[in-house]
Amino acid sequence: MSDTPSIASEPELQAWSTFFDRASAMMSGEVQDLVRTQRSPKALRDHLQLGLPRTPRPLPQVVDALFELVEQTPSTASPRFFNQLFGGRTAAASMGEMLAVLLNNSMYTFKAAGVQAIIERTLSQRMCALAGFTEGEGSFTPGGSLSNLLSVILARGEQFEGSREHGLGAVRPILYTSELGHYSIPKNAGLAGIGRSNVRYVATDARGRMLPGDLERQIIADRALGHTPFFINATAGTTVLGAFDPLVELSHIAREAGIWLHVDGALGGSMLLSERTRPLLAGLEHADSFTWDAHKMMGVPLTCSVLLVRQPGILGRHLSEKADYLFHGDDMHDRGQTSLQCGRRNDALKLWAAWQALGDTGLGKRIDDAVGSATRAAQRIEQTPGLVLVKPPESVNVVFQRDGVDSKALCKALQTQALAVVGSATVDGSTVVRLSCVNSNIESTDIDDFVHAAATVVVPV
Ligand SMILES: Cc1ncc(COP(=O)(O)O)c(C=O)c1O
């Protein structure tokens, strides 16, 4: 033991110890607390002291205040949380995240991040190898939407020479995505100066996959009008159906037409981790860029997303800037030169920790288990009178309805009666329940209980 006082004071260290005790009590209480009842915003404001004090409060009181919020916060780690695309909680990943917060590095330079920058690069390289980008590189972003944004920015720079310096001028760039692509695509077209009206929505087949013929037809039509097609967004795992666009065919079209091919694998990128599901992404190695969210199927806390590019050098070409107060050399670990951001949190450590704990085999099993949950749910729904499977699952999402019951009302009843949290969406013009089985910690009994609850819960009219 050193005589030098620690940076944290003794009362702070005691408060930390209480904090960790309460965090572990919170986790052991979660089994009884599968779905927390949700109060209205007004009731929450009335019930909790959410205002900001004028004078300091002692740290133990702040710890109490923090844990008072827990019961009023939806538990996304619960095996009854099927809303949106959360992968549950993996202990090692959460620990990696907590340590990253305590260390509080910024990932822009090797000087500020040290070994953490090397970890980030190691992850990017492994993920590139899995994607088939043998010489590729990666950049961590605050989420799949922004990874998609980065892809549009890179493609704009590569496809329109000089645009980084002078803008797009008179050219009319056209971006293609399927009608089932994520909403970040038109949003990013607006943000990146492409223009939302320059987004073309390509038709899909009955399974929700982009129709290459319609894409080709629209490219020809745009060229005839003097426009410049420059970007195709293919989706690997659409948000509602979990469908995979046909990457081999799309890559042929992109190559023939000289258009950038991006693959939005925010949801389905993790399918690369299992031998069984890898074929869903066949052709990915020909794409120019690829979004992969570890915070969805890999069970890593939000946010952990990476944009991978096939060709080395592209990130630096479109992102680097001079800033002699920050970047002093050409260290390849000065990752701020290949990033959207300046100060940037360490999203890599939690993924590295999860990979340490699970290994390639454990990660692959996660994916197989999630697909297995969706398959089981679909079978149970088909076997349950009163429930209708709208389409067979493409991967980890299951869409269904209950006869004579509005799907939104069904979701609400399940949540207010503390049975499950699940969301609704629109498929072929009808509202459906979308059951997301992204959390591989879900057991078969959770699926069976969910299906039973969906079929029997009393839904107020
Ligand atoms: C296909 C797809 N792309 C992008 C996103 C956006 O990802 P994020 O929520 O990490 O921004 C999602 C989120 O659901 C998605 O399903």
The ligand as an SDF file (V2000), in Angstrom:
LIG
                    3D

 16 16  0  0  0  0  0  0  0  0999 V2000
  -31.3380   -1.7910  -40.3250 C   0  0  0  0  0  0  0  0  0  0  0  0
  -31.0030   -0.7440  -39.3120 C   0  0  0  0  0  0  0  0  0  0  0  0
  -30.1320    0.2260  -39.6300 N   0  0  0  0  0  0  0  0  0  0  0  0
  -29.7840    1.1900  -38.7630 C   0  0  0  0  0  0  0  0  0  0  0  0
  -30.3380    1.2300  -37.5100 C   0  0  0  0  0  0  0  0  0  0  0  0
  -29.9540    2.3370  -36.5710 C   0  0  0  0  0  0  0  0  0  0  0  0
  -29.1130    1.8780  -35.6020 O   0  0  0  0  0  0  0  0  0  0  0  0
  -28.8410    2.7500  -34.2650 P   0  0  0  0  0  0  0  0  0  0  0  0
  -30.0820    2.6170  -33.4650 O   0  0  0  0  0  0  0  0  0  0  0  0
  -27.6660    2.0990  -33.6850 O   0  0  0  0  0  0  0  0  0  0  0  0
  -28.5960    4.1430  -34.7090 O   0  0  0  0  0  0  0  0  0  0  0  0
  -31.2510    0.2490  -37.1300 C   0  0  0  0  0  0  0  0  0  0  0  0
  -31.8800    0.2820  -35.7950 C   0  0  0  0  0  0  0  0  0  0  0  0
  -32.8000   -0.3900  -35.5010 O   0  0  0  0  0  0  0  0  0  0  0  0
  -31.5970   -0.7640  -38.0480 C   0  0  0  0  0  0  0  0  0  0  0  0
  -32.4900   -1.7120  -37.7490 O   0  0  0  0  0  0  0  0  0  0  0  0
  1  2  1  0
  2  3  1  0
  2 15  2  0
  3  4  2  0
  4  5  1  0
  5  6  1  0
  5 12  2  0
  6  7  1  0
  7  8  1  0
  8  9  2  0
  8 10  1  0
  8 11  1  0
 12 13  1  0
 12 15  1  0
 13 14  2  0
 15 16  1  0
M  END
$$$$
